Amino acid sequence: MALHRYPLGKHQGSLNEYCGSEGCVTRAIEQQRAILKDKSADPLKRAEAIRYLIHFVGDMHQPLHAANNADNGGNCVPVAYFHHNPLPNPVHPDRDEYSPNLHQVWDTEIVERDMEISNPRVTPTSWTKNFARRVPTGRQRTSR
């Protein structure tokens, strides 16, 4: 499914006209919303639906996903970020991709660096583990 296709600007008509047979993120959001709203749906499917919704809505607000300027969403734009100089992407040496690149810095590096600066003990992994401990009960921990 082409989940990085967005109806940019004003769009009128059905999603089927815009999304075509491949689909698009706006259709995927509607599908996941329907699962989340269905109280009789499997709880694991509903939990997965909320994760997809958060991811898809976040992606729609990521300008590199919404633009099409032939740079593969910023993956082809080398970026020197702090002490990392861009190198060709070793995973895909046949592509014009770099690491770090604009997409990687925007999606990951800036967020992780901000987390480290604000509290060096908080990492994405520790944050995820803390969040996962709270999910099964559906309650937030409160300090007393």
TATA-V700380 format. One record per helix or strand of 2 or more residues. SS is the DSSP state (~ for helix, > for strand). FROM is the first residue (numbers start at 1). TO is the last residue. Records with the same first field share a line. If there is no record, write none. Layout:
SS: FROM-TO, FROM-TO
//
This chain:
~: 15-19, 25-37, 43-60, 63-66, 72-74, 90-92, 102-118, 124-135
>: 87-88, 98-99
//
